[in-house]
Amino acid sequence: MVRMPENTESRDRGILSSPIIYLTVLILIVLLGVYLRFEGLGVRSLWRDELCTWHVSRMGLWESLRWGPELTKPPLYQFALRLLTPDPHPSEFLLRFPAAICGVLTVLAGWWLGRLAGGRWVGLALAGLLTFNGLQIDYSQECRPYSMLVLGSTLSTTLWYRLVVDERRVDFYAYIVTAVLTLHAHYLAALTIFGQVLWWLVTWRGGRAKRPALRPLLALVASGVFCIPIVLRYLYFRSSVFQGLDWIRPPTWLSTLDVMKQLTFGWPWVFGLFAPLVVLWIMSAFGMPLRLPGRRGGRIFAGREDILGLLLLCWLSAWFGLLVISWVAHPAMVARYGLPAAAPALLIPLVIACRWDRRGPLIIAVVFVIGAAPHWLIREHAPGFRELAAYLEKHVDPESEAAVLIIDNTVYPGWEDSERLGFQYYPMKGVPVEELRLNPDGLAAEDSILKDPRGLYLIALWADPFLILEAAGRQAVPFQIDRLSYSRLLFAPYRLVRVAPLALDRGTSP
């Protein structure tokens, strides 16, 4: 049996001590997780990265594995979409369905890990925090592999602890499957696995065993063997992978802490709960006999196989590892890449609180869930490409006007296909669509569509349309909506700018 950390399992009293009531509360939390992840799943338009996921899942398999915009991550999500439907144009709901399912399963995986780490109260509290965490909800409603990454990182940590402590065969096979699938969801799962291995080596050296156990070692070897294809793919296309990260700016300490804030529940969590515990961890590592106050006071870091050490090392590897990558290789410190650190960052304060008082985790969870209520109660979606296409269909006169998509190949040369995907998924009927390709200076060529005398609607993703128009001698005219004037309209992440016909540019009637 897995040895539970010292907690209150045998001393629980109160309303939730009833197994029926406890199970009812857990089911309610899971159902709320289902609602928050599936409610409005197909309402928001697909944005650029989601359109890339749709496109790559409809390509030929071999071609999809070499397509530039999707080389920053392994292909598990597109494989899931291929298995889910052969439809060349699935709905937004269906495209996001795997992410939503993984988001719900993450709630259950968090409950399991929390229960293992600190008992039933910790498990229930972590399930609640994951259910209502804004970042977890957002990435469970996005056609990308990040909810798969969180699920796999959480589940693999639980299985690794069980495997190292008990070496059971079922955990051996389950860990291999989980680790391989998570690494095929995103390369950054390797940071979580590195933290797991580091904890294993620390506990092995701190124990009486003269050599590490065989099954954990075999599990790592087997996982590595099954991941050889994606490792080779990464090494072969490494330059394209880094090119796909060029939009990320080098992190400052403030932006790095801001990632931590987004992963949890804001600055109160970071500085009120988490940061002091990291200090306690460092003090404990130097042998200080740290004890908690209160009725249930006891050592914070106790036992050779204390799971709290595993959580701390998994968090340190996933969060601080991103910072190291940003320092030595390429900027990578953004919230979605730090998601493997989310569950440990949420769980560590709960474990400490439970070792002080069994009600601590539930109190923490309730306070922060209520504090996050504006995010999960009031959810607004910015208009996207679907709304942009509908606006153009309604307002563009095909006799005298045209829509123009700016292809800015100065940002990501050779990735122009990804900028056309919006028109492919949301086709417009009766609206002429032209393309404006920019020269290396980021301006329109001499023979560009801007020489056309018609009125134009410029659609920009990266480029500055006003700078382009100024250089070409064309004039932008404002949009009039409800008696208000707008220089541009925003359809995330696109910008729409209206260009006057040449006759108006010259000051005459069209």
C-alpha positions in Angstrom: 0.0 0.0 0.0 1.1 3.6 -0.6 2.0 5.2 2.7 -0.1 8.3 3.2 1.6 11.4 4.6 0.8 12.1 8.2 -2.7 13.6 8.1 -6.1 13.3 9.5 -7.7 10.4 7.6 -8.5 8.5 10.8 -9.5 11.6 12.8 -11.9 13.3 10.4 -15.1 14.6 11.9 -17.8 16.9 10.7 -20.4 16.9 7.9 -17.9 15.9 5.1 -16.8 12.8 7.2 -19.8 11.0 5.8 -18.8 9.0 2.7 -22.1 9.7 1.0 -21.9 13.5 1.6 -18.2 13.6 0.6 -18.9 11.7 -2.6 -21.9 14.0 -3.3 -19.7 17.1 -3.0 -17.0 15.5 -5.2 -19.6 14.7 -7.9 -20.9 18.2 -7.7 -17.5 19.7 -8.2 -16.9 17.4 -11.2 -20.3 18.4 -12.7 -19.5 22.1 -12.2 -16.2 21.4 -14.0 -18.1 19.8 -16.9 -20.4 22.8 -17.1 -17.7 25.4 -17.0 -15.7 23.6 -19.7 -18.6 22.7 -22.1 -20.8 25.7 -21.6 -20.3 27.8 -24.8 -17.6 25.5 -26.1 -18.5 26.3 -29.7 -19.6 29.9 -29.3 -16.2 31.6 -29.7 -14.6 31.8 -33.1 -11.5 29.8 -33.7 -8.4 32.0 -33.4 -5.2 31.6 -35.4 -3.6 28.8 -33.5 -6.8 26.8 -33.3 -7.2 27.2 -37.1 -3.7 25.7 -37.4 -4.8 22.7 -35.3 -7.8 22.2 -37.6 -5.7 22.6 -40.7 -3.0 20.2 -39.7 -5.5 17.5 -38.7 -7.0 17.6 -42.2 -3.7 17.4 -44.0 -2.0 14.1 -45.1 -0.4 12.5 -42.1 3.2 12.7 -43.2 2.8 16.3 -44.5 1.2 17.3 -41.2 4.2 16.2 -39.2 6.4 18.6 -41.2 4.2 21.6 -41.4 6.0 24.6 -40.0 3.4 26.4 -37.8 2.8 23.2 -35.8 6.4 22.1 -35.2 6.5 23.7 -31.8 4.5 20.7 -30.3 4.1 17.0 -30.9 1.1 15.7 -32.8 -1.2 14.1 -30.1 -4.0 16.6 -30.4 -4.3 16.3 -34.1 -4.2 12.5 -33.8 -7.2 12.8 -31.4 -9.1 14.9 -33.9 -8.4 12.4 -36.7 -9.8 9.6 -34.5 -12.8 11.8 -33.4 -14.1 12.7 -36.9 -13.1 12.4 -40.6 -15.2 15.5 -41.3 -13.0 18.0 -43.3 -14.9 20.9 -41.6 -15.9 19.9 -38.1 -17.6 22.4 -35.8 -15.8 24.5 -33.2 -17.4 22.4 -30.5 -16.0 19.2 -32.0 -12.6 20.6 -32.5 -12.4 21.7 -28.8 -14.0 18.5 -27.5 -10.8 16.7 -26.7 -9.5 19.7 -24.7 -12.7 19.9 -22.7 -12.7 16.2 -21.9 -9.0 16.5 -20.7 -10.0 19.5 -18.6 -12.7 17.6 -16.8 -10.3 14.6 -16.3 -7.8 17.0 -14.8 -10.2 17.8 -12.0 -10.4 14.1 -11.1 -6.6 13.6 -11.5 -6.1 16.6 -9.2 -8.5 15.0 -6.6 -6.5 11.8 -6.8 -3.1 13.5 -6.4 -4.4 15.8 -3.6 -5.8 12.8 -1.7 -2.6 11.0 -2.0 -0.6 14.0 -1.0 -2.6 15.1 2.1 -5.8 13.2 2.4 -9.4 13.6 1.5 -9.7 17.3 2.4 -6.7 18.2 0.2 -8.0 16.1 -2.7 -11.4 17.8 -2.5 -9.8 21.3 -2.2 -7.5 20.8 -5.2 -10.4 19.5 -7.3 -12.3 22.6 -6.5 -9.4 24.9 -7.2 -8.8 23.2 -10.6 -12.5 23.4 -11.4 -12.7 27.2 -11.0 -9.2 28.2 -12.0 -9.5 30.7 -14.9 -6.5 29.5 -16.8 -7.6 25.8 -16.6 -11.1 26.8 -17.9 -9.6 28.8 -20.8 -7.3 26.1 -22.0 -10.0 23.5 -21.7 -12.0 25.5 -24.2 -9.2 25.8 -26.8 -8.4 23.6 -29.6 -4.8 23.1 -28.4 -3.0 20.4 -26.4 -2.5 22.4 -23.2 -5.3 20.7 -21.2 -3.7 17.4 -22.2 -0.4 18.7 -20.9 -1.9 19.6 -17.5 -3.8 16.3 -17.2 -0.7 14.2 -18.1 1.6 16.1 -15.8 -0.8 15.7 -12.9 -1.6 12.1 -13.5 2.0 11.1 -14.2 3.1 12.7 -10.9 0.6 10.6 -8.9 1.6 7.4 -10.7 5.3 8.1 -10.3 5.0 8.5 -6.5 3.0 5.2 -6.3 5.5 3.4 -8.5 8.6 4.6 -6.6 7.0 3.8 -3.2 5.3 0.5 -3.9 6.7 -0.6 -7.4 3.4 -2.2 -8.3 3.0 -3.6 -11.8 -0.2 -1.7 -12.6 1.5 1.7 -11.8 4.5 0.6 -13.9 2.4 0.2 -17.1 0.1 3.1 -16.3 3.0 5.5 -15.8 4.6 4.5 -19.1 1.3 5.1 -21.0 0.7 8.4 -19.3 4.3 9.7 -19.7 4.4 8.8 -23.4 1.0 10.3 -24.2 1.9 13.5 -22.3 5.2 13.9 -24.1 3.3 13.4 -27.4 1.0 16.2 -26.3 3.8 18.7 -25.6 7.6 18.7 -25.3 7.4 20.6 -22.1 6.1 17.5 -20.3 9.8 16.6 -20.1 10.2 19.3 -17.4 7.7 17.5 -15.1 9.4 14.1 -15.7 12.8 15.7 -14.9 11.4 16.9 -11.6 10.0 13.4 -10.9 13.4 11.8 -11.6 15.2 14.3 -9.5 12.9 13.6 -6.5 13.5 9.8 -7.1 17.2 10.3 -7.0 17.0 12.4 -3.9 14.9 9.9 -2.0 17.0 7.0 -3.1 20.2 8.7 -1.9 18.5 9.7 1.3 17.3 6.2 2.0 19.0 2.9 2.8 18.9 1.4 -0.7 22.3 0.9 -2.3 20.9 1.1 -5.8 17.7 2.6 -7.3 14.7 0.3 -7.7 14.4 -1.5 -11.0 10.8 -0.8 -12.0 11.0 3.0 -12.0 14.2 2.8 -14.0 12.6 0.5 -16.5 9.6 2.8 -16.7 11.8 5.7 -17.7 13.7 3.7 -20.3 10.5 2.4 -21.8 9.0 5.9 -21.9 12.1 7.2 -23.6 12.1 4.4 -26.3 8.5 5.1 -27.2 9.3 8.9 -27.5 12.3 8.4 -29.9 10.2 9.5 -33.0 9.1 12.8 -31.5 12.7 13.5 -30.2 14.1 12.9 -33.7 11.4 15.1 -35.2 12.2 17.9 -32.7 16.0 17.6 -33.4 15.4 17.6 -37.2 13.1 20.7 -37.2 14.7 22.4 -34.2 15.3 25.7 -36.0 11.7 25.8 -37.1 10.6 25.1 -33.5 12.6 28.1 -32.2 11.3 30.2 -35.1 7.8 29.5 -34.0 8.6 31.0 -30.5 10.0 34.3 -31.9 6.9 36.1 -30.7 7.9 35.6 -27.0 9.9 38.4 -25.4 12.7 37.7 -23.0 11.2 37.5 -19.5 11.8 40.0 -16.8 11.4 39.1 -13.1 8.0 40.8 -13.1 6.7 38.9 -16.2 8.0 35.7 -14.7 6.1 36.3 -11.5 3.1 37.2 -13.5 3.2 33.8 -15.1 3.1 32.3 -11.6 0.1 34.6 -10.8 -1.8 33.4 -13.8 -1.1 29.7 -13.0 -2.6 30.1 -9.6 -5.1 32.7 -8.1 -3.2 35.9 -8.4 -0.7 37.7 -6.2 -2.4 36.8 -2.9 -1.7 33.1 -3.7 1.9 33.8 -4.8 3.0 36.0 -2.0 0.6 35.0 0.7 0.8 31.2 0.4 3.4 29.9 -2.0 6.5 32.1 -1.6 6.7 31.7 2.2 6.5 27.9 1.7 9.4 27.9 -0.7 11.4 29.8 1.9 10.4 27.1 4.5 11.5 24.4 2.0 15.0 26.0 1.7 15.3 26.3 5.4 14.3 22.7 5.9 16.8 21.6 3.3 19.5 23.0 5.6 18.3 20.8 8.4 16.3 23.3 10.4 13.6 21.5 12.5 10.6 23.3 11.1 7.3 22.7 12.8 3.9 24.1 12.3 2.0 25.8 15.1 -1.4 24.8 16.3 -3.1 21.7 17.6 -1.8 19.5 14.9 1.6 21.0 14.7 4.2 18.7 13.2 7.2 18.6 10.9 6.5 20.1 7.5 8.9 18.0 5.5 8.8 14.6 7.1 9.6 11.1 5.8 12.0 9.8 3.2 9.2 9.5 0.7 7.4 12.7 1.5 5.3 13.6 -1.5 5.6 17.3 -0.6 9.2 17.1 -1.8 8.0 15.6 -5.1 5.5 18.4 -5.6 8.1 21.0 -4.9 10.6 19.5 -7.3 8.0 19.1 -10.0 7.0 22.7 -9.6 10.6 23.9 -9.6 11.4 22.0 -12.7 8.3 23.1 -14.6 8.4 26.8 -13.7 12.0 27.5 -13.0 13.0 25.2 -15.9 11.1 27.6 -18.3 13.1 30.5 -16.9 16.4 28.6 -17.5 15.3 27.8 -21.1 14.6 31.5 -21.6 18.0 32.4 -20.3 20.2 29.9 -22.2 18.3 29.0 -25.3 15.2 30.9 -26.3 12.5 33.0 -24.6 9.7 30.6 -23.4 8.3 32.0 -20.2 4.5 32.3 -21.0 1.6 31.1 -19.0 0.5 28.2 -21.2 4.0 26.8 -21.3 4.1 26.9 -17.5 0.9 24.9 -17.1 2.7 21.7 -15.8 3.6 23.8 -12.8 0.0 24.7 -12.1 -1.1 21.7 -10.1 1.9 21.6 -7.8 1.7 25.3 -7.2 -1.9 24.9 -6.2 -1.4 21.8 -4.1 1.7 22.6 -2.0 -0.1 25.3 0.2 -3.0 22.8 0.6 -0.7 20.1 1.9 1.0 22.5 4.4 -2.4 23.8 5.6 -3.7 20.2 6.1 -0.7 19.4 8.3 -1.6 22.3 10.4 -5.4 21.8 10.5 -7.6 19.5 8.4 -10.0 22.3 7.6 -7.2 24.5 6.2 -7.4 23.2 2.6 -11.1 23.7 2.4 -11.0 27.2 3.8 -8.3 28.2 1.3 -10.2 26.6 -1.6 -13.4 28.4 -0.7 -11.8 31.8 -0.2 -9.9 31.7 -3.6 -12.8 30.2 -5.6 -15.1 33.0 -4.4 -12.3 35.5 -5.2 -12.1 34.1 -8.8 -15.9 34.3 -9.3 -15.8 37.2 -11.7 -13.8 35.1 -14.2 -15.9 32.0 -14.2 -19.3 33.8 -13.6 -18.9 36.6 -16.2 -17.4 35.2 -19.4 -17.3 37.3 -22.5 -15.9 36.3 -25.9 -14.3 38.9 -28.2 -15.5 38.8 -31.8 -13.3 36.7 -34.0 -12.9 35.6 -37.6 -16.5 34.3 -37.8 -17.8 37.7 -36.9 -15.3 39.4 -39.2 -16.5 37.3 -42.1 -20.1 38.1 -41.3 -19.4 41.8 -41.1 -17.7 41.8 -44.5 -20.5 39.8 -46.1 -22.9 42.4 -44.8 -21.0 45.6 -45.7 -18.8 44.9 -48.7 -20.3 45.9 -52.0 -18.8 43.3 -54.5 -19.4 45.8 -57.4 -17.1 48.4 -56.0 -15.2 47.0 -53.0 -13.0 44.1 -52.0 -11.5 42.5 -48.9 -7.8 42.4 -48.7 -5.8 40.0 -46.5 -2.3 41.3 -45.6 0.2 38.4 -45.9 3.1 39.6 -43.7 5.9 37.1 -44.6 8.4 39.3 -42.9 7.4 37.9 -39.5 7.4 34.1 -40.2 8.7 33.5 -43.8 7.2 30.5 -45.4 4.2 30.4 -43.0 1.8 32.3 -45.1 -0.7 29.4 -45.3 -1.5 29.9 -41.6 -2.7 33.5 -42.3 -5.2 32.3 -44.9 -6.9 29.7 -42.7 -9.6 32.0 -41.4 -11.0 32.4 -44.9 -10.9 28.7 -45.4 -12.8 27.8 -42.3 -15.1 30.8 -42.4 -15.6 31.2 -46.2 -17.4 34.4 -47.4 -20.0 34.2 -50.1 -20.0 36.9 -52.8 -17.1 38.9 -51.3 -14.0 39.3 -53.5 -10.9 38.5 -51.4 -7.5 39.7 -52.5 -4.0 39.3 -51.0 -1.5 42.0 -50.2 2.0 40.6 -49.9 4.6 42.9 -48.2 8.2 43.5 -49.3 11.2 42.9 -46.8 10.6 46.5 -45.5 7.1 45.5 -44.4 5.4 47.8 -47.0 3.3 47.1 -50.1 5.0 46.4 -53.4 4.7 48.9 -56.3 2.2 46.6 -58.2 0.1 45.7 -55.1 -3.6 45.6 -54.8 -3.4 49.1 -53.3 -3.2 50.5 -56.9 -6.8 49.2 -57.3 -9.2 52.2 -57.3 -11.9 50.3 -55.5 -12.7 50.7 -51.8 -10.8 48.2 -49.8 -11.2 46.5 -46.4 -7.7 45.6 -45.1 -7.4 42.6 -42.7 -4.2 42.7 -40.7 -2.8 40.1 -38.3 0.8 41.3 -37.8 1.4 44.3 -40.0 0.6 47.9 -39.3 -2.1 48.8 -42.0 -1.9 52.6 -41.4 1.9 52.6 -42.1 1.3 50.6 -45.3 -1.5 52.9 -46.5 0.6 56.0 -45.7 3.5 54.7 -47.8 1.2 53.8 -50.6 -0.6 57.1 -50.7 -4.0 55.7 -49.8 -6.4 57.1 -47.2 -8.1 55.2 -44.4 -11.7 56.2 -43.6 -13.4 55.6 -40.3 -16.2 53.1 -39.6 -19.5 54.7 -38.4 -21.3 52.5 -35.9 -24.1 53.8 -33.7 -23.0 57.4 -34.5 -19.5 56.6 -33.2 -16.4 56.7 -35.3 -13.7 54.0 -35.2 -10.4 54.1 -37.1 -10.3 50.3 -37.0 -12.4 47.4 -35.9 -11.0 44.6 -33.8 -11.8 40.9 -34.5 -9.4 39.1 -32.3 -6.6 38.7 -33.3 -7.4 40.5 -36.6 -7.7 44.3 -37.3 -10.0 45.6 -40.0 -9.2 49.0 -41.6 -11.4 50.6 -44.3 -9.7 52.2 -47.3 -11.4 54.9 -49.4 -11.7 54.5 -53.1 -9.1 56.4 -55.1 -11.7 58.9 -56.2 -12.3 59.9 -52.6 -8.6 60.0 -52.0 -8.4 62.8 -54.6 -11.2 64.7 -53.0 -13.9 64.0 -55.6 -17.1 62.1 -55.6 -16.8 58.3 -56.1 
